[in-house]
Amino acid sequence: MKILITGSSGFIGSALVSNLRNNGHTITRLIRNKCNNPGDFQWNPASSEIDCKAFEGVQAVIHLAGAGISEKRWTSSVKRQILQSRIMGTSLLCETISQLKDPPSILISASGIGYYGNRDSSIVDESFDCGSDFLANVAKQWEMATLPATSARIRLVIIRMGMVLDADGGALKKMLLPFQLGLGGTIGPGSQYMSWITLDDVLSAIQHILRHDTLKGPVNLTAPNPVTNQEFTKILGKVLRRPVLMHIPSFAIKVIMGEMAKALILNSIRITPRKLIDSGFKFKHPDLLPALTYILES
């Protein structure tokens, strides 16, 4: 299959490119920088520029591009960048697809479980409505920007990803040093749920979605067994063989991180990947302890 990918230089995108190539797929990329390699095509969402040659012969598009949500404190300008980087890129991509004479058969577009907002201990599947905070609003607008592609009558899948775990990137990489120094601990009440998934399972799930035509619309990409912050902390400490003695109260993390503390750390989102499970997907890492053991000892 010939697959076009955006966001290919990111944590998930770079791993996905390698994974798909290793499984025999032909990969082309939309990139913002100068194109130096065959199969790379330039686009600039800010100026609505896109090289339509990128779509020639493409059977699937995987759209992952968007500014990171946790790299900088959420000032007004950072929040604007988070939103606009998603809306402009998605709108340009999907409007272009809608005008193609020979469109791809499937578009997989990224989103996040932040769509649901804080849900306490409720078990949340794809049927739940959107939340009301900043991240939920971003996710809602991001997903709505894919609608022009539906006029091309292609299969649209929106992957709502949880916290992706891997030693080489994402949230886990940032946690490792403080935990290794014995400075890890629960944050806030500790009872808030964390919906996670290993990078390996993200890559396998995307391939599963490509193969299974019945999957469409929003699909939760999380492991089937979310854990509380307190459970996550204890398990990570156990795998690293380090004590877990610290506790950061809610007010302190809000002072440190500002508004994003609630959305990224204190909100409780207990997700079930209902559609993946019902479609027959088999998780390699459904439980956190063996998942972290595999990641950190392999």
RARAPE-V876713 format. One record per residue. N is the residue number from 1. OMEGA is omega in radians with two decimals (999 if undefined). Layout:
# RARAPE-V876713
n=N omega=OMEGA
n=N omega=OMEGA
This chain:
# RARAPE-V876713
n=1 omega=3.06
n=2 omega=-3.00
n=3 omega=3.07
n=4 omega=-3.07
n=5 omega=2.91
n=6 omega=-3.12
n=7 omega=-3.01
n=8 omega=3.14
n=9 omega=-3.11
n=10 omega=-3.13
n=11 omega=-3.13
n=12 omega=-3.08
n=13 omega=-3.13
n=14 omega=3.10
n=15 omega=-3.13
n=16 omega=3.11
n=17 omega=3.13
n=18 omega=-3.11
n=19 omega=-3.12
n=20 omega=3.10
n=21 omega=3.13
n=22 omega=3.11
n=23 omega=2.97
n=24 omega=3.14
n=25 omega=3.04
n=26 omega=-3.03
n=27 omega=2.91
n=28 omega=-3.02
n=29 omega=2.90
n=30 omega=-3.09
n=31 omega=-3.13
n=32 omega=-3.10
n=33 omega=3.11
n=34 omega=-3.10
n=35 omega=-3.14
n=36 omega=-3.07
n=37 omega=3.03
n=38 omega=-3.12
n=39 omega=3.06
n=40 omega=3.14
n=41 omega=-3.02
n=42 omega=2.97
n=43 omega=3.10
n=44 omega=-3.10
n=45 omega=-3.10
n=46 omega=3.13
n=47 omega=3.11
n=48 omega=3.11
n=49 omega=3.10
n=50 omega=3.13
n=51 omega=-3.06
n=52 omega=3.07
n=53 omega=3.14
n=54 omega=-3.04
n=55 omega=-3.07
n=56 omega=3.11
n=57 omega=-3.08
n=58 omega=3.13
n=59 omega=-3.13
n=60 omega=3.05
n=61 omega=3.07
n=62 omega=-3.01
n=63 omega=-3.10
n=64 omega=-2.98
n=65 omega=3.09
n=66 omega=-3.13
n=67 omega=3.12
n=68 omega=-3.08
n=69 omega=-3.05
n=70 omega=-3.08
n=71 omega=-3.06
n=72 omega=3.05
n=73 omega=-3.03
n=74 omega=2.92
n=75 omega=3.12
n=76 omega=-3.11
n=77 omega=3.11
n=78 omega=3.11
n=79 omega=3.11
n=80 omega=3.12
n=81 omega=3.12
n=82 omega=-3.12
n=83 omega=-3.03
n=84 omega=-3.14
n=85 omega=3.12
n=86 omega=-3.07
n=87 omega=-3.08
n=88 omega=-3.13
n=89 omega=-3.12
n=90 omega=3.13
n=91 omega=3.14
n=92 omega=-3.12
n=93 omega=-3.03
n=94 omega=3.06
n=95 omega=3.08
n=96 omega=3.12
n=97 omega=-3.09
n=98 omega=-3.09
n=99 omega=-3.11
n=100 omega=3.06
n=101 omega=-3.14
n=102 omega=-3.06
n=103 omega=3.04
n=104 omega=-3.12
n=105 omega=-3.09
n=106 omega=2.96
n=107 omega=3.01
n=108 omega=-3.06
n=109 omega=-3.07
n=110 omega=2.94
n=111 omega=-3.11
n=112 omega=3.13
n=113 omega=2.99
n=114 omega=3.07
n=115 omega=-3.01
n=116 omega=-3.09
n=117 omega=-3.13
n=118 omega=-3.10
n=119 omega=-3.13
n=120 omega=-3.08
n=121 omega=3.11
n=122 omega=3.08
n=123 omega=-2.93
n=124 omega=3.01
n=125 omega=-2.99
n=126 omega=-3.11
n=127 omega=-3.08
n=128 omega=3.13
n=129 omega=3.11
n=130 omega=3.05
n=131 omega=-3.02
n=132 omega=-3.11
n=133 omega=-3.05
n=134 omega=-3.10
n=135 omega=3.11
n=136 omega=3.12
n=137 omega=3.08
n=138 omega=-3.11
n=139 omega=-3.14
n=140 omega=-3.14
n=141 omega=3.11
n=142 omega=-3.13
n=143 omega=3.13
n=144 omega=-3.14
n=145 omega=3.11
n=146 omega=-2.98
n=147 omega=3.12
n=148 omega=-3.12
n=149 omega=-3.11
n=150 omega=3.11
n=151 omega=3.09
n=152 omega=3.11
n=153 omega=3.07
n=154 omega=3.08
n=155 omega=-3.12
n=156 omega=3.09
n=157 omega=3.11
n=158 omega=-3.08
n=159 omega=3.11
n=160 omega=-3.01
n=161 omega=3.00
n=162 omega=3.12
n=163 omega=-3.07
n=164 omega=-3.03
n=165 omega=3.01
n=166 omega=-3.09
n=167 omega=-3.03
n=168 omega=3.14
n=169 omega=3.09
n=170 omega=-3.03
n=171 omega=-3.08
n=172 omega=3.13
n=173 omega=3.14
n=174 omega=-3.12
n=175 omega=-2.92
n=176 omega=-3.06
n=177 omega=3.12
n=178 omega=3.11
n=179 omega=3.12
n=180 omega=3.11
n=181 omega=-3.12
n=182 omega=-3.09
n=183 omega=3.13
n=184 omega=3.12
n=185 omega=3.12
n=186 omega=3.12
n=187 omega=-3.13
n=188 omega=-3.09
n=189 omega=-3.10
n=190 omega=-3.12
n=191 omega=-3.11
n=192 omega=-3.08
n=193 omega=3.08
n=194 omega=3.13
n=195 omega=-2.94
n=196 omega=3.02
n=197 omega=3.09
n=198 omega=3.08
n=199 omega=3.10
n=200 omega=-3.11
n=201 omega=3.03
n=202 omega=-3.11
n=203 omega=3.12
n=204 omega=-3.13
n=205 omega=3.12
n=206 omega=3.08
n=207 omega=3.10
n=208 omega=3.13
n=209 omega=3.12
n=210 omega=-3.06
n=211 omega=-3.00
n=212 omega=-3.05
n=213 omega=-3.12
n=214 omega=-3.14
n=215 omega=3.11
n=216 omega=-3.08
n=217 omega=-3.13
n=218 omega=3.09
n=219 omega=3.12
n=220 omega=3.05
n=221 omega=3.07
n=222 omega=3.02
n=223 omega=-3.08
n=224 omega=-3.07
n=225 omega=3.07
n=226 omega=-3.12
n=227 omega=3.04
n=228 omega=3.09
n=229 omega=3.12
n=230 omega=3.12
n=231 omega=3.13
n=232 omega=-3.11
n=233 omega=-3.14
n=234 omega=-3.11
n=235 omega=3.11
n=236 omega=3.08
n=237 omega=3.13
n=238 omega=-3.13
n=239 omega=-3.14
n=240 omega=-3.11
n=241 omega=3.13
n=242 omega=3.10
n=243 omega=3.09
n=244 omega=-2.99
n=245 omega=-3.02
n=246 omega=2.97
n=247 omega=3.11
n=248 omega=-3.12
n=249 omega=-3.08
n=250 omega=-3.08
n=251 omega=-3.11
n=252 omega=-3.13
n=253 omega=3.07
n=254 omega=3.08
n=255 omega=-3.09
n=256 omega=-2.96
n=257 omega=-3.12
n=258 omega=-3.03
n=259 omega=-3.05
n=260 omega=3.10
n=261 omega=-3.12
n=262 omega=-3.06
n=263 omega=-3.02
n=264 omega=-2.99
n=265 omega=-3.01
n=266 omega=3.06
n=267 omega=3.10
n=268 omega=-3.13
n=269 omega=-3.07
n=270 omega=-2.97
n=271 omega=2.90
n=272 omega=3.13
n=273 omega=-2.98
n=274 omega=-3.06
n=275 omega=3.10
n=276 omega=-3.13
n=277 omega=-3.11
n=278 omega=3.13
n=279 omega=3.08
n=280 omega=3.13
n=281 omega=3.13
n=282 omega=3.13
n=283 omega=3.00
n=284 omega=-3.03
n=285 omega=-3.13
n=286 omega=-3.07
n=287 omega=-2.96
n=288 omega=-3.08
n=289 omega=3.09
n=290 omega=3.12
n=291 omega=3.13
n=292 omega=3.09
n=293 omega=3.12
n=294 omega=-3.08
n=295 omega=-2.97
n=296 omega=3.13
n=297 omega=3.14
n=298 omega=999
